[in-house]
């Protein structure tokens, strides 16, 4: 299995203990003979192997020892002895017996008089040794190795490749060691050794008290270098779906999507889960302070874990978790030889979000709330239909949105549109705001989007007023202004925008940009619902069902659900079909809602997070998608339609 191995011991420099000899050793040890020597090991080699494994038991974990153990040859013995000596230098240098052996060894691949390299070409060995002789602090001696076949295949079987790699990543290595880039010092040498060619790297800070390396830091260095070394191979793997692990990745992702849809559409009728949820709701009654998993007493955490593990027993959840586990191990195989142990779902750190989802639903049971709605409803108020735009603006908009045209042609039209906007055409101004807000034809720029939306809004264009209100309420700190955002939404709503009225209802219901006020929320939802907005009708049905902001009236609730469902709102349809479970607020419904939360969390991990390098995997996938789009493929050529069949529920 392709894998990079990293060891990071350190040497202490205290004035009387110089490490310059180690630098000379790694820099001047010549290349070993690479011709295979399958003769049995010599008696002296066998004795030295036994002594090394006795003195340094951890040496048995080295790949070179495993090679020797499976095939005890003279060449394998030599490779193991050399590597074990190098890995245990602090102890070895105190032993005359070991040092005599080292003195007779061949040396490193040289780039000149020696094999050392660093930030600059032409390392002066004597000067570097003198620097170390006067240093007082810790020197880390990283040893980075690959299997011979991997090094040859990936082009890391020579000193130049390693020099370029370490130079390119020196700031990341420094950061992992908590060293400022300007204080980072390092030298390295490549040893073309047997079946495990490797690099020795000495690294330290010019400010001795600054540097420290934790297990997490070692992990970051390994992750960074692994991602760089295997980058091209991983890119190739993703592109060759029929001949590589990519086939498994895509199949697993499709399977997870299918399973998450099933999970989201399932009705959870499980007495044990319902009983545990009721127990948890009772426990939360006496919990003071923040109600999230990390702040709960142990007894309450135990109940949360039990709910999650009971949920895992549901067939659809179990199948999804199995798929995720298989895929996770496939990605992890690039970083680790051993597969990860499969834990209970409650103990798997990638899915900690599920625990807080359980707490959230139990708290809603305690408070007697029904919170059951589509998380994607937030995006359903995006339809910004423009009426009455000029013929000139309409024609330009059609060209701009015609993706069959070249970017150069569309860019020219965008420039013409901007000239039209500058002449005061409100619809052109509104469209310019959209282009700067959304891209990709124009580079997204929230300040410019705000400018153009404002120009059109001031002239009374309702759609621009609504768009400006949303932009000012967004999380973009460059333009965020909640008070102004609410003002423009109200202006748009007064001018007849049912989308703006719906958004105002949500703002007053949630209380993020304004003081929470369920009564005012109900008023805005009513205005939007009476104008025919199916999402406002759905939300208004919920308010009548729960008695939030209005008098509880299940008949009125079902009426609004019916109007929404008639327009195709499947979430409203769910309430109509399960109205017998809705009063009093049902534990079954809360447990069902949990399945939706879990489906979203599982889908977020559809390409599982490797313990190392997820951000690079995502970048690779993005590059591949951009490349395929440029070649004429659709963005989702290799993915199952995400919205096929839809989802039945969600949470906001």
KEROKOL-25433 format. One line per field, with one value per residue (C-alpha): x, y, z. Coordinates in nm, 4 decimals, padded with zeros to 6 digits. Example, Ala and Ser with C-alpha at 12.3 -4.5 7.8 and 13.67 -1.06 7.14 Angstrom:
<recs>
xx [01.2300,01.3670]
yy [-00.4500,-00.1060]
zz [00.7800,00.7140]
</recs>
This chain:
<recs>
xx [00.0000,00.1360,00.2333,00.4761,00.6484,00.7634,00.9700,01.0524,01.2936,01.4972,01.8469,01.9332,02.2083,02.3381,02.6814,02.8586,02.6551,02.6997,02.4990,02.7171,02.8557,02.5089,02.4862,02.8219,02.7090,02.3805,02.5486,02.8454,02.7200,02.7517,02.4836,02.4621,02.4948,02.1462,02.2198,02.0140,02.2131,01.9990,02.2740,02.2009,02.3039,02.6487,02.6932,02.8004,02.4838,02.2635,02.4315,02.3889,02.0213,01.9583,02.1410,01.9532,01.6096,01.7023,01.8399,01.5701,01.2503,01.0605,01.2974,01.0865,00.8185,01.0425,00.9578,01.3182,01.2854,00.9638,01.1444,01.4306,01.1968,01.0047,01.3193,01.6426,01.9039,02.2309,02.0822,01.7782,01.9933,02.2168,01.9188,01.7650,02.0902,02.1591,01.8072,01.7922,02.1242,02.0115,01.6777,01.8490,02.1405,02.1480,02.2049,02.4153,02.6740,02.7481,02.8402,03.1815,03.0554,02.7822,03.0029,03.2661,02.9991,02.8768,03.2295,03.2528,02.9195,02.8886,02.7532,02.4708,02.3907,02.5923,02.4891,02.8513,03.1091,02.8294,02.4595,02.3201,02.0610,01.8497,01.6758,01.9646,02.1906,02.5466,02.5277,02.8634,02.9031,03.1702,02.9760,02.6564,02.8381,02.9829,02.6312,02.5129,02.8169,02.7095,02.3378,02.1625,01.8190,01.6392,01.7134,01.4467,01.5756,01.2873,01.3269,01.0902,01.0730,00.8862,00.8882,01.1201,00.8400,00.6481,00.9551,01.0405,00.6828,00.6295,00.9712,01.1047,01.4068,01.6556,01.7832,01.6587,01.2947,01.3164,01.4993,01.2201,00.9521,01.1009,01.1727,00.8152,00.6726,00.9236,00.6791,00.4142,00.6715,00.7823,00.4212,00.3683,00.6746,00.5406,00.8345,00.8024,00.9072,01.1849,01.3353,01.3155,01.6472,01.6895,01.9232,01.8472,02.0069,01.8624,01.9718,01.8952,01.8763,01.7589,01.3813,01.3180,01.4853,01.4547,01.5458,01.7066,01.6040,01.7447,01.5173,01.5256,01.4479,01.6958,01.4871,01.5323,01.2403,00.9997,00.9960,00.7993,00.6562,00.3478,00.1911,-00.0561,00.2331,00.3957,00.0594,00.0346,00.3815,00.3050,-00.0295,00.1215,00.4016,00.1736,-00.0651,00.2187,00.3875,00.0702,-00.1091,-00.0730,-00.1452,-00.4589,-00.5685,-00.5139,-00.7063,-01.0092,-01.0067,-00.9730,-01.3056,-01.3062,-00.9505,-00.8931,-01.0352,-01.2342,-01.4957,-01.5473,-01.5538,-01.8273,-02.0283,-02.0119,-02.1110,-02.4111,-02.5063,-02.4777,-02.6915,-02.9543,-02.9463,-02.9601,-03.2689,-03.4274,-03.3242,-03.4720,-03.7986,-03.8353,-04.0880,-03.9197,-04.1524,-03.9137,-04.0425,-03.6924,-03.5735,-03.8894,-03.8484,-03.4860,-03.5822,-03.8488,-03.5935,-03.3456,-03.6108,-03.6774,-03.3061,-03.2685,-03.5314,-03.2753,-02.9697,-02.8582,-02.6519,-02.5604,-02.7381,-02.4759,-02.3029,-01.9727,-02.1432,-02.3780,-02.3352,-02.2042,-02.5412,-02.7090,-02.4261,-02.4802,-02.8455,-02.7504,-02.5015,-02.7664,-03.0083,-02.7409,-02.6536,-03.0221,-03.0540,-02.7564,-02.9568,-03.2144,-03.1413,-03.1191,-02.8760,-02.6704,-02.6401,-02.5311,-02.2742,-02.1350,-02.0953,-01.9255,-01.6875,-01.5855,-01.5194,-01.3331,-01.0936,-01.0343,-00.9274,-00.7333,-00.5337,-00.3237,-00.2092,-00.2212,-00.1546,-00.4118,-00.7860,-00.9514,-01.1425,-01.5162,-01.6651,-02.0182,-02.1735,-02.1864,-01.8075,-01.7136,-01.5752,-01.6766,-02.0414,-02.0386,-02.2943,-02.5532,-02.5294,-02.6199,-02.9026,-03.0378,-03.0130,-03.1839,-03.4788,-03.5100,-03.5143,-03.7949,-03.9912,-03.9400,-04.0638,-04.3561,-04.2391,-04.2864,-03.9972,-04.0278,-03.9439,-03.7200,-03.3741,-03.3738,-03.6729,-03.4206,-03.3325,-03.6854,-03.7234,-03.4502,-03.6833,-03.6392,-03.8577,-03.8175,-04.1150,-04.1145,-03.7478,-03.6500,-03.5996,-03.2325,-03.1765,-03.3739,-03.1608,-02.8376,-02.9542,-03.0356,-02.6880,-02.5132,-02.6898,-02.6316,-02.3510,-02.3098,-02.1411,-01.7756,-01.6746,-01.5150,-01.8451,-02.0380,-01.7785,-01.8298,-02.2059,-02.1532,-01.9561,-02.2422,-02.4863,-02.2774,-02.2877,-02.6658,-02.6777,-02.4653,-02.7186,-02.9824,-03.1620,-03.2954,-03.3234,-02.9650,-02.8546,-03.0383,-02.8817,-02.5354,-02.5953,-02.6833,-02.3727,-02.1453,-02.3252,-02.3281,-02.0505,-01.9048,-01.9072,-01.7938,-01.5683,-01.8005,-01.7744,-02.0264,-01.9478,-02.0220,-02.3309,-02.4541,-02.3854,-02.5906,-02.8751,-02.8923,-02.9119,-03.2054,-03.3724,-03.3665,-03.5508,-03.8246,-03.7510,-03.9098,-03.6894,-03.3776,-03.5112,-03.5634,-03.2210,-03.0531,-03.2301,-03.1066,-02.7534,-02.7407,-02.8652,-02.6091,-02.3022,-02.0713,-01.9062,-01.8125,-02.1763,-02.3709,-02.6088,-02.9095,-03.1068,-03.0804,-03.1509,-03.4784,-03.5721,-03.5310,-03.7180,-04.0102,-04.0002,-04.0104,-04.2913,-04.4955,-04.4465,-04.5983,-04.3050,-04.4365,-04.0771,-03.9786,-04.2787,-04.1835,-03.8238,-03.9417,-04.1570,-03.8514,-03.6430,-03.9020,-03.9529,-03.5811,-03.4810,-03.1353,-03.1522,-03.4517,-03.6028,-03.7841,-04.1559,-04.3795,-04.6856,-04.5131,-04.3729,-04.7266,-04.8409,-04.5701,-04.6273,-04.9989,-04.9301,-04.7037,-04.9310,-05.2375,-05.0347,-04.9856,-04.6376,-04.6448,-04.3570,-04.5292,-04.8463,-04.6478,-04.4873,-04.8210,-04.9671,-04.6934,-04.7629,-05.1323,-05.0381,-04.8087,-04.9917,-04.6878,-04.7881,-05.1476,-05.4155,-05.3702,-05.6071,-05.5374,-05.8152,-05.6643,-05.3217,-05.4459,-05.6105,-05.2814,-05.0962,-05.3524,-05.3000,-04.9231,-04.9423,-05.1664,-04.8680,-04.6440,-04.4956,-04.4114,-04.3374,-04.6876,-04.8113,-04.6274,-04.8182,-05.1454,-05.0691,-04.9534,-05.1825,-05.2954,-04.9435,-04.9078,-05.0996,-04.9683,-04.6186,-04.5038,-04.1817,-04.2180,-04.2063,-03.8952,-03.7251,-03.8290,-03.6813,-03.3563,-03.3302,-03.3304,-03.0497,-02.8515,-02.9084,-02.7578,-02.4599,-02.3919,-02.4201,-02.1739,-01.9300,-02.0118,-01.6477,-01.5261,-01.2830,-00.9475,-00.7599,-00.5093,-00.5556,-00.9285,-00.8851,-00.6557,-00.8967,-01.1663,-00.9350,-00.8526,-01.2186,-01.2805,-00.9945,-01.1256,-01.4746,-01.3439,-01.1413,-01.4407,-01.6658,-01.4059,-01.4154,-01.7908,-01.9095,-02.1876,-02.0740,-02.2578,-02.1584,-02.0227,-02.2681,-02.6171,-02.8737,-02.8701,-03.2291,-03.3812,-03.6837,-03.6301,-03.6111,-03.9084,-03.7922,-03.5300,-03.4521,-03.3866]
yy [00.0000,00.3418,00.5291,00.7852,00.7139,00.9968,00.9739,01.2906,01.2331,01.5229,01.5839,01.8184,02.0764,02.2166,02.3432,02.0239,01.8044,01.8990,01.7355,01.8539,01.5006,01.3795,01.6512,01.5415,01.1795,01.2329,01.4680,01.2512,00.8930,00.7602,00.5745,00.2039,-00.0501,-00.1057,-00.4408,-00.7056,-00.9319,-01.2326,-01.4184,-01.5079,-01.2443,-01.2715,-01.3914,-01.0401,-00.8940,-01.1440,-01.0557,-00.6839,-00.7263,-00.9120,-00.6467,-00.3612,-00.5138,-00.5831,-00.2331,-00.0584,-00.2708,-00.0098,-00.0828,-00.3921,-00.1570,-00.0311,-00.1409,-00.2506,-00.4942,-00.6361,-00.6877,-00.8607,-01.0764,-01.1946,-01.2395,-01.2547,-01.1625,-00.9787,-00.6743,-00.6574,-00.6968,-00.4122,-00.1843,-00.2538,-00.2083,00.1271,00.2591,00.1430,00.3101,00.6358,00.6375,00.5944,00.8316,00.9851,00.6447,00.5086,00.7861,00.6852,00.3315,00.2578,-00.0656,00.1021,00.3950,00.1592,00.0031,00.3418,00.4479,00.1624,00.2320,00.3754,00.7292,00.9522,01.0596,01.3773,01.7039,01.8234,01.7610,01.6324,01.5531,01.8364,02.0790,02.3490,02.6750,02.7796,02.6057,02.5279,02.4414,02.5000,02.1865,02.3241,02.6448,02.4507,02.2277,02.5333,02.6785,02.3637,02.3542,02.6901,02.6162,02.5454,02.4020,02.1073,01.9868,01.7698,01.4940,01.4064,01.0853,01.0648,00.7472,00.5736,00.2219,00.1781,00.1106,00.4190,00.6420,00.5223,00.5507,00.8992,01.0385,01.0625,00.8395,01.1259,01.4096,01.6895,01.5821,01.5779,01.9091,02.0708,01.9092,02.0247,02.3728,02.4098,02.2946,02.4434,02.7060,02.4411,02.2257,02.5314,02.6080,02.2498,02.2908,02.6261,02.8109,03.1460,03.1092,03.3649,03.1702,02.8272,02.6560,02.3180,02.0916,01.7577,01.4753,01.1961,00.8357,00.5994,00.3011,-00.0468,-00.0889,00.2198,00.5328,00.8146,01.1684,01.2887,01.6414,01.8403,02.1313,02.3907,02.7525,03.0339,03.1173,02.7955,02.8609,02.9045,02.5564,02.2597,01.9637,01.7777,01.4572,01.6788,01.8706,01.5498,01.4510,01.7819,01.7431,01.3914,01.4987,01.7914,01.5868,01.2938,01.5217,01.6729,01.3436,01.1607,01.4611,01.3576,00.9951,01.0903,01.3161,01.0305,00.8002,01.0248,01.0629,00.6914,00.5789,00.2432,00.1457,00.2807,00.3285,00.6181,00.3659,00.2677,00.6322,00.7276,00.4121,00.4619,00.8256,00.7320,00.4611,00.7038,00.9589,00.6948,00.5818,00.9352,01.0027,00.6913,00.7991,01.1464,01.0006,00.7399,00.7554,00.6507,00.4290,00.2776,00.2526,00.2179,00.5377,00.7225,00.6084,00.7252,01.0596,01.1128,01.0201,01.2700,01.5433,01.4844,01.4998,01.8295,01.9841,02.0087,02.0923,02.4508,02.6478,02.5550,02.2476,02.1014,01.7674,01.8944,02.0784,01.8019,01.5868,01.2343,01.0747,01.2895,01.2274,00.8566,00.8890,01.0866,00.8141,00.5487,00.7310,00.7546,00.3854,00.2903,00.5001,00.3108,-00.0106,00.1172,-00.0678,00.2454,00.4127,00.0963,00.0564,00.4177,00.3895,00.0697,00.2469,00.5417,00.3154,00.1290,00.4513,00.6059,00.3125,00.3361,00.6992,00.6315,00.3593,00.6357,00.7338,00.4220,00.0499,-00.0656,00.0008,00.2071,00.0212,00.0424,00.2111,00.2581,00.5534,00.7497,00.7164,00.8080,01.1610,01.2412,01.2253,01.4224,01.6572,01.3812,01.4091,01.7759,01.7037,01.4517,01.7120,01.9718,01.7430,01.6365,02.0016,02.0660,01.7768,01.9317,02.2697,02.1198,02.2469,02.0933,02.1998,02.0065,02.1724,02.1588,02.3023,02.4022,02.6344,02.9083,02.8894,02.8876,03.2618,03.3188,03.3537,03.7160,03.7536,04.0827,04.2408,04.5332,04.5292,04.7043,04.5105,04.6095,04.4745,04.1566,04.0804,04.1373,03.9155,03.6321,03.6486,03.6686,03.3574,03.1587,02.9278,02.7904,03.1202,03.1876,03.3709,03.6418,03.7129,03.7135,03.9416,04.1973,04.1830,04.2296,04.5461,04.6684,04.5873,04.7923,05.0900,05.0540,05.0421,05.3550,05.5329,05.4617,05.1505,05.0008,04.6454,04.6582,04.7848,04.4987,04.2436,04.3890,04.3409,03.9767,03.9188,04.0690,03.8800,03.5361,03.5207,03.3348,03.5598,03.8486,03.7968,03.8062,04.1427,04.2127,04.5845,04.6257,04.4060,04.6321,04.9419,04.8243,04.6796,05.0111,05.2119,05.0023,04.9891,05.3669,05.3920,05.1686,04.8310,04.5864,04.2920,04.5021,04.6145,04.2516,04.1446,04.4331,04.3449,03.9850,04.0928,04.3252,04.0418,03.7944,03.6804,03.8847,04.1236,04.3683,04.4568,04.3207,04.5785,04.4063,04.7231,04.8434,04.4917,04.4751,04.8241,04.7263,04.3988,04.5917,04.8328,04.5419,04.3717,04.6916,04.7068,04.3602,04.1151,03.8009,03.6716,03.9699,03.9163,03.5492,03.6406,03.8952,03.6260,03.4041,03.6870,03.7638,03.3956,03.3239,03.6546,03.6812,04.0302,04.1592,04.0870,03.7555,03.8175,03.5252,03.7501,03.9767,03.6681,03.5346,03.8671,03.8651,03.4962,03.5696,03.8519,03.6272,03.3224,03.5164,03.6280,03.2622,03.1861,02.8127,02.8304,03.1017,02.8913,02.5988,02.8085,02.9622,02.6127,02.5290,02.8370,02.7519,02.3951,02.5028,02.8170,03.0383,03.3982,03.2915,03.0998,02.7243,02.6011,02.2607,02.3015,02.6324,02.4686,02.1883,02.4414,02.6240,02.2927,02.1924,02.5164,02.4663,02.0978,02.1821,02.3770,02.0731,02.1354,01.7844,01.9030,02.0370,01.7075,01.5197,01.7086,01.6374,01.2660,01.2448,01.4928,01.2274,01.2240,01.5979,01.6785,01.6625,01.7110,01.3621,01.1931,00.9855,01.3039,01.4234,01.0888,01.1068,01.4545,01.3135,01.0900,01.3990,01.5547,01.2323,01.2119,01.5587,01.4776,01.1520,01.3267,01.5922,01.3047,01.1285,01.1664,01.0891,01.3018,01.1385,01.2001,01.3690,01.5887,01.6267,01.9854,01.8680,01.5967,01.8612,02.0815,01.7902,01.7160,02.0821,02.0843,01.7694,01.9131,02.2380,02.0398,01.8308,02.1342,02.2959,01.9808,02.0070,01.7684,01.8573,01.9236,01.6168,01.3672,01.1310,01.1960,01.0764,01.3554,01.5093,01.6110,01.3049,01.2117,01.5039,01.4952,01.4739,01.6782,01.8963,02.1469,02.5159]
zz [00.0000,-00.0984,00.2145,00.3462,00.6779,00.9045,01.2231,01.4182,01.7089,01.8421,01.9762,02.2645,02.2207,02.5475,02.4650,02.5711,02.3382,01.9717,01.6935,01.4082,01.3732,01.2805,01.0149,00.8694,00.8739,00.6880,00.4438,00.3508,00.3715,00.0182,-00.1712,-00.0951,-00.3728,-00.5145,-00.6781,-00.4993,-00.2736,-00.1917,-00.0111,00.3518,00.6061,00.7556,01.1109,01.2133,01.0554,01.2400,01.5689,01.5047,01.4109,01.7382,01.9377,01.7690,01.8237,02.1856,02.2501,02.0474,02.0445,01.8426,01.5529,01.4841,01.3508,01.0700,00.7184,00.6725,00.9637,00.8229,00.4910,00.6706,00.8769,00.5703,00.3609,00.5673,00.3063,00.3231,00.1472,00.3755,00.6845,00.5696,00.5026,00.8444,01.0372,00.8715,00.9253,01.2885,01.3653,01.2062,01.3895,01.7264,01.6783,02.0294,02.1883,01.9035,01.9227,02.2810,02.1730,02.0269,01.8752,01.6800,01.5757,01.4350,01.2175,01.0981,01.0071,00.7552,00.5807,00.2280,00.2055,00.0712,-00.2849,-00.3260,-00.4841,-00.4799,-00.2080,00.0118,-00.0045,00.2068,00.0781,00.2410,00.1525,-00.0688,-00.3178,-00.2208,00.1503,00.3220,00.5342,00.7677,00.8235,00.8915,01.1409,01.3157,01.3400,01.5144,01.7433,01.8865,01.9059,02.2377,02.1935,02.0417,01.6892,01.5292,01.3040,01.0730,00.8772,00.5791,00.3740,00.0944,-00.0355,-00.3308,-00.5796,-00.4681,-00.4805,-00.8328,-00.9594,-00.8182,-00.9080,-00.5523,-00.6079,-00.6324,-00.4176,-00.6446,-00.6128,-00.2328,-00.2284,-00.4321,-00.2140,00.1162,-00.0107,-00.1362,00.1978,00.4406,00.5742,00.6433,00.8228,01.0214,01.1167,01.2332,01.4543,01.5825,01.4269,01.2522,00.8862,00.9266,01.2197,01.0555,00.9812,00.8149,00.6234,00.4642,00.2667,00.0550,00.1173,-00.1684,00.0635,-00.0384,-00.0549,00.1577,00.0167,00.2668,00.3605,00.6818,00.7697,01.0620,01.1608,01.4371,01.5225,01.5596,01.8697,02.0739,02.3074,02.0167,01.8669,01.9900,01.8022,01.9192,01.7905,01.6022,01.4478,01.3250,01.1833,00.9926,00.8428,00.7301,00.5846,00.3951,00.2407,00.1609,-00.0229,-00.2254,-00.3120,-00.4084,-00.5627,-00.9246,-00.8516,-00.6596,-00.9457,-01.1879,-00.9559,-00.9517,-01.3305,-01.4066,-01.2641,-01.4417,-01.3487,-00.9991,-00.6542,-00.7976,-00.9050,-00.5430,-00.4346,-00.6787,-00.6222,-00.2495,-00.2810,-00.4927,-00.2473,00.0435,-00.1383,-00.2040,00.1556,00.2926,00.0828,00.2236,00.5711,00.5233,00.3939,00.6664,00.9481,01.2688,01.4689,01.7209,02.0817,02.2298,02.0615,02.1611,02.5224,02.5280,02.3749,02.6414,02.9085,02.7637,02.7475,03.1190,03.2024,03.0164,03.2456,03.5249,03.3131,03.3586,03.1125,02.7561,02.6267,02.3949,02.4325,02.5674,02.8571,02.9717,03.2847,03.2235,03.2927,03.0266,02.7782,02.8341,02.7333,02.4219,02.3236,02.3782,02.1461,01.8744,01.9080,01.8897,01.5766,01.4332,01.4656,01.2154,00.8878,00.6732,00.9164,00.9553,00.5773,00.5380,00.8159,00.6608,00.3263,00.4909,00.6825,00.3654,00.1813,00.4737,00.4864,00.1118,00.1427,00.4636,00.2883,00.1329,00.4798,00.6959,00.6524,00.9038,00.8562,01.1265,01.3919,01.3348,01.6392,01.7539,01.5769,01.9025,01.9380,01.5795,01.5957,01.2364,01.3422,01.6663,01.5095,01.5460,01.9252,01.9256,01.6819,01.9355,02.2133,01.9963,01.9245,02.2888,02.3928,02.1459,02.2925,02.6374,02.5149,02.3258,01.9879,01.6460,01.4280,01.1110,00.7862,00.4858,00.5424,00.1782,00.2253,00.2867,-00.0804,-00.2151,-00.1820,-00.4386,-00.7362,-00.8328,-01.1392,-01.3133,-01.4860,-01.7226,-01.8173,-02.1383,-02.4606,-02.4616,-02.1110,-02.1858,-02.4931,-02.3048,-02.0191,-02.2609,-02.4129,-02.0766,-01.9521,-02.2717,-02.1597,-02.5116,-02.6029,-02.5332,-02.2174,-02.4319,-02.6103,-02.2840,-02.1233,-02.3989,-02.3430,-01.9675,-02.0439,-02.2630,-01.9827,-01.7397,-01.9768,-01.9905,-01.6088,-01.5847,-01.8068,-01.5383,-01.6646,-01.3387,-01.4716,-01.6026,-01.2618,-01.0940,-01.3294,-01.2685,-00.8974,-00.9576,-01.1702,-00.9053,-00.6297,-00.7893,-01.0497,-01.2306,-01.5390,-01.3204,-01.0207,-00.7166,-00.5433,-00.2681,-00.2590,-00.6299,-00.5958,-00.3168,-00.5300,-00.8247,-00.6184,-00.4301,-00.7539,-00.8753,-00.5316,-00.4948,-00.8255,-00.6828,-00.8440,-00.5998,-00.6996,-00.6348,-00.2975,-00.2004,-00.3302,-00.1496,00.1749,00.1536,00.0699,00.3703,00.5930,00.4604,00.6504,00.4252,00.6713,00.3945,00.3340,00.6300,00.7781,00.9409,01.0143,00.6546,00.5315,00.7246,00.6031,00.2384,00.2880,00.4357,00.1427,-00.1004,00.0920,00.0945,-00.2824,-00.3173,-00.2950,-00.1284,-00.1211,00.0939,00.3224,00.3598,00.4436,00.7013,00.8601,00.8973,01.0402,01.3098,01.3838,01.4252,01.5847,01.4281,01.2771,01.4762,01.8137,01.8022,01.7635,01.6631,01.6249,01.3720,01.2018,01.1630,01.0169,00.7510,00.6708,00.6349,00.3897,00.1840,00.2087,00.0954,-00.2066,-00.2941,-00.1594,-00.0884,00.1610,00.3615,00.3533,00.4895,00.7646,00.8577,00.8887,01.1359,01.3429,01.3688,01.4594,01.7432,01.8496,01.7897,01.7213,01.6531,01.8390,01.8088,01.5377,01.3838,01.1252,01.0107,01.0053,00.7811,00.5516,00.4973,00.4573,00.1944,-00.0020,00.0109,-00.0788,-00.3776,-00.5150,-00.4748,-00.1312,-00.0108,00.3429,00.3810,00.2356,00.5094,00.7775,00.6053,00.5915,00.9543,01.1266,01.3743,01.5215,01.5587,01.8752,02.1345,01.9896,01.9116,02.0169,01.7013,01.4972,01.6797,01.6176,01.2542,01.2340,01.3685,01.0639,00.8473,01.0519,01.0209,00.6465,00.6039,00.8244,00.6390,00.3042,00.4211,00.4743,00.1454,00.0523,00.4027,00.5893,00.5839,00.9009,00.6747,00.3736,00.3178,00.2022,-00.0743,-00.1824,-00.2177,-00.4196,-00.6464,-00.7014,-00.7805,-01.0316,-01.1951,-01.2205,-01.3708,-01.6217,-01.7238,-01.7550,-01.9790,-02.1944,-02.2311,-01.9610,-01.7229,-01.3624,-01.2336,-01.5063,-01.2433,-00.9667,-00.9181,-00.9459,-00.6013,-00.5911,-00.7566,-00.5537,-00.3190,00.0574,00.2836,00.5738,00.7278,01.0002,01.0095]
</recs>
